[in-house]
Amino acid sequence: MHPEIRMEIQRCAQEIRKICPDARIFVFGSSIDKSVKNPRDIDLLVSVPNLLPFKALRRRILAIPRTTWPLDITVVPNEFLDERVRTSGNFYSFVVSEGMEIGQEQKIPA
């Protein structure tokens, strides 16, 4: 993974965790695909606890500052993601199975 992308993903994860410490963050797409030489953007799926005010949380997460890399963020409630993951063959199950979850303290591998 390109070092600039890795740093940007880590920065985004930190910004998201300032807003919602319990968020699950998945990175997927061209930015983590080793076969892609020139990724176009960073794709993130953010899953937030169901008990939090979703619309306000989503608005704040989508407003995190952008830098040099285009950023595509999808925000969903945990319950929604869990329900979709139980059904295979859809976008969400693909992201969870093929993407990379960014742990609380996890560093993004090279």
Phi and psi in radians as a Rosetta constraint file:
Dihedral C 1 N 2 CA 2 C 2 CIRCULARHARMONIC -1.047 0.35
Dihedral N 2 CA 2 C 2 N 3 CIRCULARHARMONIC 2.305 0.35
Dihedral C 2 N 3 CA 3 C 3 CIRCULARHARMONIC -0.987 0.35
Dihedral N 3 CA 3 C 3 N 4 CIRCULARHARMONIC -0.645 0.35
Dihedral C 3 N 4 CA 4 C 4 CIRCULARHARMONIC -1.140 0.35
Dihedral N 4 CA 4 C 4 N 5 CIRCULARHARMONIC -0.650 0.35
Dihedral C 4 N 5 CA 5 C 5 CIRCULARHARMONIC -1.179 0.35
Dihedral N 5 CA 5 C 5 N 6 CIRCULARHARMONIC -0.785 0.35
Dihedral C 5 N 6 CA 6 C 6 CIRCULARHARMONIC -1.003 0.35
Dihedral N 6 CA 6 C 6 N 7 CIRCULARHARMONIC -0.795 0.35
Dihedral C 6 N 7 CA 7 C 7 CIRCULARHARMONIC -1.131 0.35
Dihedral N 7 CA 7 C 7 N 8 CIRCULARHARMONIC -0.683 0.35
Dihedral C 7 N 8 CA 8 C 8 CIRCULARHARMONIC -1.182 0.35
Dihedral N 8 CA 8 C 8 N 9 CIRCULARHARMONIC -0.689 0.35
Dihedral C 8 N 9 CA 9 C 9 CIRCULARHARMONIC -1.096 0.35
Dihedral N 9 CA 9 C 9 N 10 CIRCULARHARMONIC -0.763 0.35
Dihedral C 9 N 10 CA 10 C 10 CIRCULARHARMONIC -1.107 0.35
Dihedral N 10 CA 10 C 10 N 11 CIRCULARHARMONIC -0.719 0.35
Dihedral C 10 N 11 CA 11 C 11 CIRCULARHARMONIC -1.088 0.35
Dihedral N 11 CA 11 C 11 N 12 CIRCULARHARMONIC -0.789 0.35
Dihedral C 11 N 12 CA 12 C 12 CIRCULARHARMONIC -1.077 0.35
Dihedral N 12 CA 12 C 12 N 13 CIRCULARHARMONIC -0.766 0.35
Dihedral C 12 N 13 CA 13 C 13 CIRCULARHARMONIC -1.050 0.35
Dihedral N 13 CA 13 C 13 N 14 CIRCULARHARMONIC -0.728 0.35
Dihedral C 13 N 14 CA 14 C 14 CIRCULARHARMONIC -1.107 0.35
Dihedral N 14 CA 14 C 14 N 15 CIRCULARHARMONIC -0.761 0.35
Dihedral C 14 N 15 CA 15 C 15 CIRCULARHARMONIC -1.103 0.35
Dihedral N 15 CA 15 C 15 N 16 CIRCULARHARMONIC -0.741 0.35
Dihedral C 15 N 16 CA 16 C 16 CIRCULARHARMONIC -1.127 0.35
Dihedral N 16 CA 16 C 16 N 17 CIRCULARHARMONIC -0.715 0.35
Dihedral C 16 N 17 CA 17 C 17 CIRCULARHARMONIC -1.228 0.35
Dihedral N 17 CA 17 C 17 N 18 CIRCULARHARMONIC -0.395 0.35
Dihedral C 17 N 18 CA 18 C 18 CIRCULARHARMONIC -1.155 0.35
Dihedral N 18 CA 18 C 18 N 19 CIRCULARHARMONIC -0.607 0.35
Dihedral C 18 N 19 CA 19 C 19 CIRCULARHARMONIC -1.428 0.35
Dihedral N 19 CA 19 C 19 N 20 CIRCULARHARMONIC -0.748 0.35
Dihedral C 19 N 20 CA 20 C 20 CIRCULARHARMONIC -2.499 0.35
Dihedral N 20 CA 20 C 20 N 21 CIRCULARHARMONIC 1.615 0.35
Dihedral C 20 N 21 CA 21 C 21 CIRCULARHARMONIC -1.007 0.35
Dihedral N 21 CA 21 C 21 N 22 CIRCULARHARMONIC -0.480 0.35
Dihedral C 21 N 22 CA 22 C 22 CIRCULARHARMONIC -1.630 0.35
Dihedral N 22 CA 22 C 22 N 23 CIRCULARHARMONIC 0.159 0.35
Dihedral C 22 N 23 CA 23 C 23 CIRCULARHARMONIC -1.131 0.35
Dihedral N 23 CA 23 C 23 N 24 CIRCULARHARMONIC 2.506 0.35
Dihedral C 23 N 24 CA 24 C 24 CIRCULARHARMONIC -1.698 0.35
Dihedral N 24 CA 24 C 24 N 25 CIRCULARHARMONIC 2.276 0.35
Dihedral C 24 N 25 CA 25 C 25 CIRCULARHARMONIC -2.142 0.35
Dihedral N 25 CA 25 C 25 N 26 CIRCULARHARMONIC 2.171 0.35
Dihedral C 25 N 26 CA 26 C 26 CIRCULARHARMONIC -2.039 0.35
Dihedral N 26 CA 26 C 26 N 27 CIRCULARHARMONIC 2.361 0.35
Dihedral C 26 N 27 CA 27 C 27 CIRCULARHARMONIC -1.897 0.35
Dihedral N 27 CA 27 C 27 N 28 CIRCULARHARMONIC 2.436 0.35
Dihedral C 27 N 28 CA 28 C 28 CIRCULARHARMONIC -2.640 0.35
Dihedral N 28 CA 28 C 28 N 29 CIRCULARHARMONIC 3.061 0.35
Dihedral C 28 N 29 CA 29 C 29 CIRCULARHARMONIC 1.552 0.35
Dihedral N 29 CA 29 C 29 N 30 CIRCULARHARMONIC -2.743 0.35
Dihedral C 29 N 30 CA 30 C 30 CIRCULARHARMONIC -1.107 0.35
Dihedral N 30 CA 30 C 30 N 31 CIRCULARHARMONIC -0.477 0.35
Dihedral C 30 N 31 CA 31 C 31 CIRCULARHARMONIC -1.193 0.35
Dihedral N 31 CA 31 C 31 N 32 CIRCULARHARMONIC -0.390 0.35
Dihedral C 31 N 32 CA 32 C 32 CIRCULARHARMONIC -1.976 0.35
Dihedral N 32 CA 32 C 32 N 33 CIRCULARHARMONIC 0.002 0.35
Dihedral C 32 N 33 CA 33 C 33 CIRCULARHARMONIC -1.427 0.35
Dihedral N 33 CA 33 C 33 N 34 CIRCULARHARMONIC 1.957 0.35
Dihedral C 33 N 34 CA 34 C 34 CIRCULARHARMONIC -1.106 0.35
Dihedral N 34 CA 34 C 34 N 35 CIRCULARHARMONIC -0.382 0.35
Dihedral C 34 N 35 CA 35 C 35 CIRCULARHARMONIC -1.405 0.35
Dihedral N 35 CA 35 C 35 N 36 CIRCULARHARMONIC -0.206 0.35
Dihedral C 35 N 36 CA 36 C 36 CIRCULARHARMONIC -1.609 0.35
Dihedral N 36 CA 36 C 36 N 37 CIRCULARHARMONIC 2.043 0.35
Dihedral C 36 N 37 CA 37 C 37 CIRCULARHARMONIC -1.360 0.35
Dihedral N 37 CA 37 C 37 N 38 CIRCULARHARMONIC -0.635 0.35
Dihedral C 37 N 38 CA 38 C 38 CIRCULARHARMONIC -2.234 0.35
Dihedral N 38 CA 38 C 38 N 39 CIRCULARHARMONIC 1.457 0.35
Dihedral C 38 N 39 CA 39 C 39 CIRCULARHARMONIC -1.091 0.35
Dihedral N 39 CA 39 C 39 N 40 CIRCULARHARMONIC 2.584 0.35
Dihedral C 39 N 40 CA 40 C 40 CIRCULARHARMONIC -1.576 0.35
Dihedral N 40 CA 40 C 40 N 41 CIRCULARHARMONIC -0.605 0.35
Dihedral C 40 N 41 CA 41 C 41 CIRCULARHARMONIC -2.729 0.35
Dihedral N 41 CA 41 C 41 N 42 CIRCULARHARMONIC 3.139 0.35
Dihedral C 41 N 42 CA 42 C 42 CIRCULARHARMONIC -2.005 0.35
Dihedral N 42 CA 42 C 42 N 43 CIRCULARHARMONIC 2.185 0.35
Dihedral C 42 N 43 CA 43 C 43 CIRCULARHARMONIC -1.867 0.35
Dihedral N 43 CA 43 C 43 N 44 CIRCULARHARMONIC 2.202 0.35
Dihedral C 43 N 44 CA 44 C 44 CIRCULARHARMONIC -2.197 0.35
Dihedral N 44 CA 44 C 44 N 45 CIRCULARHARMONIC 2.440 0.35
Dihedral C 44 N 45 CA 45 C 45 CIRCULARHARMONIC -1.984 0.35
Dihedral N 45 CA 45 C 45 N 46 CIRCULARHARMONIC 2.162 0.35
Dihedral C 45 N 46 CA 46 C 46 CIRCULARHARMONIC -2.042 0.35
Dihedral N 46 CA 46 C 46 N 47 CIRCULARHARMONIC 2.180 0.35
Dihedral C 46 N 47 CA 47 C 47 CIRCULARHARMONIC -1.958 0.35
Dihedral N 47 CA 47 C 47 N 48 CIRCULARHARMONIC 2.210 0.35
Dihedral C 47 N 48 CA 48 C 48 CIRCULARHARMONIC -2.044 0.35
Dihedral N 48 CA 48 C 48 N 49 CIRCULARHARMONIC 2.662 0.35
Dihedral C 48 N 49 CA 49 C 49 CIRCULARHARMONIC -0.975 0.35
Dihedral N 49 CA 49 C 49 N 50 CIRCULARHARMONIC 2.511 0.35
Dihedral C 49 N 50 CA 50 C 50 CIRCULARHARMONIC -1.170 0.35
Dihedral N 50 CA 50 C 50 N 51 CIRCULARHARMONIC -0.466 0.35
Dihedral C 50 N 51 CA 51 C 51 CIRCULARHARMONIC -1.390 0.35
Dihedral N 51 CA 51 C 51 N 52 CIRCULARHARMONIC -0.191 0.35
Dihedral C 51 N 52 CA 52 C 52 CIRCULARHARMONIC -1.493 0.35
Dihedral N 52 CA 52 C 52 N 53 CIRCULARHARMONIC 2.720 0.35
Dihedral C 52 N 53 CA 53 C 53 CIRCULARHARMONIC -1.188 0.35
Dihedral N 53 CA 53 C 53 N 54 CIRCULARHARMONIC 1.734 0.35
Dihedral C 53 N 54 CA 54 C 54 CIRCULARHARMONIC -1.029 0.35
Dihedral N 54 CA 54 C 54 N 55 CIRCULARHARMONIC -0.880 0.35
Dihedral C 54 N 55 CA 55 C 55 CIRCULARHARMONIC -1.074 0.35
Dihedral N 55 CA 55 C 55 N 56 CIRCULARHARMONIC -0.741 0.35
Dihedral C 55 N 56 CA 56 C 56 CIRCULARHARMONIC -1.180 0.35
Dihedral N 56 CA 56 C 56 N 57 CIRCULARHARMONIC -0.724 0.35
Dihedral C 56 N 57 CA 57 C 57 CIRCULARHARMONIC -1.107 0.35
Dihedral N 57 CA 57 C 57 N 58 CIRCULARHARMONIC -0.805 0.35
Dihedral C 57 N 58 CA 58 C 58 CIRCULARHARMONIC -1.035 0.35
Dihedral N 58 CA 58 C 58 N 59 CIRCULARHARMONIC -0.798 0.35
Dihedral C 58 N 59 CA 59 C 59 CIRCULARHARMONIC -1.037 0.35
Dihedral N 59 CA 59 C 59 N 60 CIRCULARHARMONIC -0.756 0.35
Dihedral C 59 N 60 CA 60 C 60 CIRCULARHARMONIC -1.178 0.35
Dihedral N 60 CA 60 C 60 N 61 CIRCULARHARMONIC -0.707 0.35
Dihedral C 60 N 61 CA 61 C 61 CIRCULARHARMONIC -1.152 0.35
Dihedral N 61 CA 61 C 61 N 62 CIRCULARHARMONIC -0.765 0.35
Dihedral C 61 N 62 CA 62 C 62 CIRCULARHARMONIC -1.161 0.35
Dihedral N 62 CA 62 C 62 N 63 CIRCULARHARMONIC -0.300 0.35
Dihedral C 62 N 63 CA 63 C 63 CIRCULARHARMONIC -1.635 0.35
Dihedral N 63 CA 63 C 63 N 64 CIRCULARHARMONIC 0.103 0.35
Dihedral C 63 N 64 CA 64 C 64 CIRCULARHARMONIC -1.058 0.35
Dihedral N 64 CA 64 C 64 N 65 CIRCULARHARMONIC 2.553 0.35
Dihedral C 64 N 65 CA 65 C 65 CIRCULARHARMONIC -1.062 0.35
Dihedral N 65 CA 65 C 65 N 66 CIRCULARHARMONIC 2.411 0.35
Dihedral C 65 N 66 CA 66 C 66 CIRCULARHARMONIC -1.635 0.35
Dihedral N 66 CA 66 C 66 N 67 CIRCULARHARMONIC 2.689 0.35
Dihedral C 66 N 67 CA 67 C 67 CIRCULARHARMONIC -2.134 0.35
Dihedral N 67 CA 67 C 67 N 68 CIRCULARHARMONIC -2.227 0.35
Dihedral C 67 N 68 CA 68 C 68 CIRCULARHARMONIC -1.407 0.35
Dihedral N 68 CA 68 C 68 N 69 CIRCULARHARMONIC -0.366 0.35
Dihedral C 68 N 69 CA 69 C 69 CIRCULARHARMONIC -1.760 0.35
Dihedral N 69 CA 69 C 69 N 70 CIRCULARHARMONIC 2.317 0.35
Dihedral C 69 N 70 CA 70 C 70 CIRCULARHARMONIC -1.043 0.35
Dihedral N 70 CA 70 C 70 N 71 CIRCULARHARMONIC 2.470 0.35
Dihedral C 70 N 71 CA 71 C 71 CIRCULARHARMONIC -2.220 0.35
Dihedral N 71 CA 71 C 71 N 72 CIRCULARHARMONIC 2.221 0.35
Dihedral C 71 N 72 CA 72 C 72 CIRCULARHARMONIC -2.056 0.35
Dihedral N 72 CA 72 C 72 N 73 CIRCULARHARMONIC 1.974 0.35
Dihedral C 72 N 73 CA 73 C 73 CIRCULARHARMONIC -2.047 0.35
Dihedral N 73 CA 73 C 73 N 74 CIRCULARHARMONIC 2.290 0.35
Dihedral C 73 N 74 CA 74 C 74 CIRCULARHARMONIC -1.992 0.35
Dihedral N 74 CA 74 C 74 N 75 CIRCULARHARMONIC 2.252 0.35
Dihedral C 74 N 75 CA 75 C 75 CIRCULARHARMONIC -2.051 0.35
Dihedral N 75 CA 75 C 75 N 76 CIRCULARHARMONIC 2.247 0.35
Dihedral C 75 N 76 CA 76 C 76 CIRCULARHARMONIC -2.405 0.35
Dihedral N 76 CA 76 C 76 N 77 CIRCULARHARMONIC 2.722 0.35
Dihedral C 76 N 77 CA 77 C 77 CIRCULARHARMONIC -1.242 0.35
Dihedral N 77 CA 77 C 77 N 78 CIRCULARHARMONIC 2.615 0.35
Dihedral C 77 N 78 CA 78 C 78 CIRCULARHARMONIC -0.934 0.35
Dihedral N 78 CA 78 C 78 N 79 CIRCULARHARMONIC -0.779 0.35
Dihedral C 78 N 79 CA 79 C 79 CIRCULARHARMONIC -1.039 0.35
Dihedral N 79 CA 79 C 79 N 80 CIRCULARHARMONIC -0.730 0.35
Dihedral C 79 N 80 CA 80 C 80 CIRCULARHARMONIC -1.074 0.35
Dihedral N 80 CA 80 C 80 N 81 CIRCULARHARMONIC -0.835 0.35
Dihedral C 80 N 81 CA 81 C 81 CIRCULARHARMONIC -1.094 0.35
Dihedral N 81 CA 81 C 81 N 82 CIRCULARHARMONIC -0.806 0.35
Dihedral C 81 N 82 CA 82 C 82 CIRCULARHARMONIC -1.023 0.35
Dihedral N 82 CA 82 C 82 N 83 CIRCULARHARMONIC -0.718 0.35
Dihedral C 82 N 83 CA 83 C 83 CIRCULARHARMONIC -1.114 0.35
Dihedral N 83 CA 83 C 83 N 84 CIRCULARHARMONIC -0.760 0.35
Dihedral C 83 N 84 CA 84 C 84 CIRCULARHARMONIC -1.214 0.35
Dihedral N 84 CA 84 C 84 N 85 CIRCULARHARMONIC -0.621 0.35
Dihedral C 84 N 85 CA 85 C 85 CIRCULARHARMONIC -1.170 0.35
Dihedral N 85 CA 85 C 85 N 86 CIRCULARHARMONIC -0.554 0.35
Dihedral C 85 N 86 CA 86 C 86 CIRCULARHARMONIC -1.134 0.35
Dihedral N 86 CA 86 C 86 N 87 CIRCULARHARMONIC -0.387 0.35
Dihedral C 86 N 87 CA 87 C 87 CIRCULARHARMONIC -1.794 0.35
Dihedral N 87 CA 87 C 87 N 88 CIRCULARHARMONIC 2.014 0.35
Dihedral C 87 N 88 CA 88 C 88 CIRCULARHARMONIC -1.345 0.35
Dihedral N 88 CA 88 C 88 N 89 CIRCULARHARMONIC 2.881 0.35
Dihedral C 88 N 89 CA 89 C 89 CIRCULARHARMONIC 1.471 0.35
Dihedral N 89 CA 89 C 89 N 90 CIRCULARHARMONIC 0.317 0.35
Dihedral C 89 N 90 CA 90 C 90 CIRCULARHARMONIC -2.159 0.35
Dihedral N 90 CA 90 C 90 N 91 CIRCULARHARMONIC 2.989 0.35
Dihedral C 90 N 91 CA 91 C 91 CIRCULARHARMONIC -0.932 0.35
Dihedral N 91 CA 91 C 91 N 92 CIRCULARHARMONIC -0.819 0.35
Dihedral C 91 N 92 CA 92 C 92 CIRCULARHARMONIC -1.185 0.35
Dihedral N 92 CA 92 C 92 N 93 CIRCULARHARMONIC -0.723 0.35
Dihedral C 92 N 93 CA 93 C 93 CIRCULARHARMONIC -1.155 0.35
Dihedral N 93 CA 93 C 93 N 94 CIRCULARHARMONIC -0.596 0.35
Dihedral C 93 N 94 CA 94 C 94 CIRCULARHARMONIC -1.117 0.35
Dihedral N 94 CA 94 C 94 N 95 CIRCULARHARMONIC -0.829 0.35
Dihedral C 94 N 95 CA 95 C 95 CIRCULARHARMONIC -1.061 0.35
Dihedral N 95 CA 95 C 95 N 96 CIRCULARHARMONIC -0.778 0.35
Dihedral C 95 N 96 CA 96 C 96 CIRCULARHARMONIC -1.176 0.35
Dihedral N 96 CA 96 C 96 N 97 CIRCULARHARMONIC -0.670 0.35
Dihedral C 96 N 97 CA 97 C 97 CIRCULARHARMONIC -1.440 0.35
Dihedral N 97 CA 97 C 97 N 98 CIRCULARHARMONIC -0.617 0.35
Dihedral C 97 N 98 CA 98 C 98 CIRCULARHARMONIC -1.786 0.35
Dihedral N 98 CA 98 C 98 N 99 CIRCULARHARMONIC -0.341 0.35
Dihedral C 98 N 99 CA 99 C 99 CIRCULARHARMONIC -1.450 0.35
Dihedral N 99 CA 99 C 99 N 100 CIRCULARHARMONIC -3.001 0.35
Dihedral C 99 N 100 CA 100 C 100 CIRCULARHARMONIC -2.163 0.35
Dihedral N 100 CA 100 C 100 N 101 CIRCULARHARMONIC 2.161 0.35
Dihedral C 100 N 101 CA 101 C 101 CIRCULARHARMONIC -1.446 0.35
Dihedral N 101 CA 101 C 101 N 102 CIRCULARHARMONIC 2.331 0.35
Dihedral C 101 N 102 CA 102 C 102 CIRCULARHARMONIC -1.624 0.35
Dihedral N 102 CA 102 C 102 N 103 CIRCULARHARMONIC 1.948 0.35
Dihedral C 102 N 103 CA 103 C 103 CIRCULARHARMONIC -1.281 0.35
Dihedral N 103 CA 103 C 103 N 104 CIRCULARHARMONIC 2.945 0.35
Dihedral C 103 N 104 CA 104 C 104 CIRCULARHARMONIC -0.920 0.35
Dihedral N 104 CA 104 C 104 N 105 CIRCULARHARMONIC -0.802 0.35
Dihedral C 104 N 105 CA 105 C 105 CIRCULARHARMONIC -2.019 0.35
Dihedral N 105 CA 105 C 105 N 106 CIRCULARHARMONIC 0.124 0.35
Dihedral C 105 N 106 CA 106 C 106 CIRCULARHARMONIC -1.215 0.35
Dihedral N 106 CA 106 C 106 N 107 CIRCULARHARMONIC 2.359 0.35
Dihedral C 106 N 107 CA 107 C 107 CIRCULARHARMONIC -1.602 0.35
Dihedral N 107 CA 107 C 107 N 108 CIRCULARHARMONIC 2.509 0.35
Dihedral C 107 N 108 CA 108 C 108 CIRCULARHARMONIC -1.294 0.35
Dihedral N 108 CA 108 C 108 N 109 CIRCULARHARMONIC 2.202 0.35
Dihedral C 108 N 109 CA 109 C 109 CIRCULARHARMONIC -1.183 0.35
Dihedral N 109 CA 109 C 109 N 110 CIRCULARHARMONIC 2.718 0.35
